[in-house]
Structure formats: structure tokens, C-alpha cells
């Protein structure tokens, strides 16, 4: 990539002209997404998160925890636990970067952790 090409991409990102699939993200390779059928950009190496990605991560965690809480299938529980762990890693990275006070403005940690603990407790028979 030439310096001019890199500069053009950075300008497009700055101008919010490289949208990702997930709200509040940009895509480094837009419009040539490497996962065009994906619903979310979480975990994609070409995702450029905006600070509001924390809202999306929080919402996705709530959704995944809800699925985990009520599933009776071990395969679904395993999948949801893997997603929850990935999302918690992203949340930890954001906390390390921006600080706990900043991330707390987007994420209700107390209730989130209680919900996760309850979902895991409800799944004790499916844990493998």
C-alpha cells in the first residue's frame, strides 16, 4: 500500500465513510468485507471500533447471556459461553485502554456480571 492509498483510507475512516456491519464501527477494507454475510464485526481483524462499540458489546453480551440462561442444549451453551468469553475479552481491552470509569458509562458491570453468573449457574448440568 502506498502512502497516498493509506492516507486516503485514513481520511475515509475519519470522515466516517468506511462503515462496518456493526453499528459504531468502521471497516478497514470497506466495501470488500472478508465476511460479507456476517451479522457482526466483533472479532474481525479489519474492524475499526468507535468508542460507542462498547454499547454494542454490552448489548451483545446481554443477548448471549439470555440465550445461555435458557438453553437446554449443550452445543448452544458451549457456543454462547465462547461468545461471552470473546466479548468479555473485548470489554477488558476497552477497559485497559479507556479506564473503568469511562467504560462504566456504557456498560452496567454489576448487573452484567450478576446475569453472567446466573446464566452459568443455570447451565451447571451442561458444562463440559
Wavefront OBJ file of the C-alpha trace (Angstrom):
o trace
v 0.000 0.000 0.000
v 1.378 3.366 -0.928
v 1.427 6.338 1.388
v -1.265 8.015 -0.707
v -3.517 4.943 -0.501
v -3.056 4.756 3.267
v -3.787 8.462 3.589
v -6.963 8.077 1.519
v -8.202 5.213 3.719
v -7.453 7.162 6.904
v -9.348 10.170 5.548
v -12.353 7.968 4.741
v -12.257 6.498 8.239
v -12.018 9.969 9.757
v -14.995 11.094 7.646
v -16.984 8.000 8.707
v -17.179 6.686 5.129
v -15.959 3.113 5.772
v -18.928 1.531 7.596
v -18.781 -1.907 9.162
v -21.670 -4.335 9.678
v -21.860 -3.433 13.362
v -23.148 -0.057 14.436
v -20.397 2.304 15.613
v -17.627 0.512 13.709
v -15.703 1.170 10.549
v -14.165 -1.358 8.174
v -10.571 -1.004 7.024
v -11.336 -2.852 3.759
v -14.844 -1.458 3.023
v -16.552 -2.331 0.654
v -14.544 -5.561 0.248
v -15.554 -7.220 3.515
v -13.828 -10.550 4.189
v -17.014 -11.766 5.945
v -19.829 -10.295 3.782
v -22.553 -12.461 5.328
v -21.552 -11.704 8.921
v -24.084 -10.006 11.163
v -21.443 -8.503 13.434
v -17.895 -7.215 13.047
v -16.850 -8.383 16.516
v -13.628 -10.358 16.171
v -12.845 -9.208 12.608
v -9.244 -8.007 12.139
v -10.449 -5.243 9.787
v -12.880 -3.716 12.294
v -12.085 -0.215 13.459
v -14.159 0.354 16.591
v -15.560 3.657 17.628
v -15.961 4.274 21.307
v -19.656 3.503 21.069
v -18.791 -0.063 20.185
v -18.978 -0.556 23.945
v -22.751 -0.175 23.707
v -22.866 -2.887 21.047
v -20.635 -5.187 23.097
v -22.822 -4.641 26.143
v -25.993 -5.367 24.146
v -24.464 -8.438 22.529
v -23.363 -9.729 25.940
v -26.908 -9.306 27.280
v -28.318 -11.145 24.270
v -25.825 -14.015 24.528
v -26.275 -14.325 28.288
v -30.044 -14.518 27.766
v -29.606 -17.349 25.281
v -27.218 -19.172 27.620
v -29.538 -18.744 30.577
v -32.432 -20.570 28.934
v -30.867 -23.126 26.604
v -31.075 -26.817 27.371
v -28.720 -27.879 24.579
v -25.069 -28.313 25.466
v -23.911 -27.316 21.958
v -25.720 -23.987 22.189
v -24.442 -23.437 25.722
v -20.878 -24.115 24.548
v -21.251 -21.691 21.628
v -22.699 -18.949 23.828
v -20.008 -19.366 26.501
v -17.357 -18.986 23.783
v -19.012 -15.803 22.501
v -19.405 -14.410 26.007
v -15.715 -15.025 26.671
v -14.713 -13.273 23.408
v -16.909 -10.300 24.236
v -15.545 -10.108 27.781
v -12.014 -10.010 26.336
v -13.032 -7.077 24.119
v -14.554 -5.364 27.125
v -11.352 -5.921 29.102
v -9.280 -4.440 26.261
v -11.533 -1.381 26.193
v -11.251 -1.050 29.964
v -7.466 -1.311 29.764
v -7.414 1.357 27.053
v -10.025 3.832 28.291
v -10.256 3.053 32.009
v -13.030 1.582 34.114
v -14.822 4.878 34.750
v -15.165 5.559 31.027
v -16.373 2.068 30.146
v -18.845 2.144 33.047
v -20.675 4.932 31.209
v -21.575 2.342 28.543
v -21.685 -0.925 30.491
v -23.566 -1.776 33.686
v -20.860 -4.085 35.028
v -22.641 -5.016 38.243
v -25.810 -6.281 36.579
v -23.897 -7.781 33.676
v -21.691 -9.868 35.958
v -24.678 -10.961 38.041
v -26.514 -12.042 34.881
v -23.469 -13.940 33.628
v -23.061 -15.687 36.975
v -26.753 -16.647 36.990
v -26.587 -17.955 33.419
v -23.502 -20.039 34.169
v -25.109 -21.347 37.357
v -28.252 -22.336 35.429
v -26.055 -24.248 32.990
v -24.105 -26.268 35.560
v -25.534 -29.517 34.163
v -24.440 -28.637 30.622
v -20.890 -27.519 31.433
v -18.312 -29.793 29.919
l 1 2 3 4 5 6 7 8 9 10 11 12 13 14 15 16 17 18 19 20 21 22 23 24 25 26 27 28 29 30 31 32 33 34 35 36 37 38 39 40 41 42 43 44 45 46 47 48 49 50 51 52 53 54 55 56 57 58 59 60 61 62 63 64 65 66 67 68 69 70 71 72 73 74 75 76 77 78 79 80 81 82 83 84 85 86 87 88 89 90 91 92 93 94 95 96 97 98 99 100 101 102 103 104 105 106 107 108 109 110 111 112 113 114 115 116 117 118 119 120 121 122 123 124 125 126 127 128
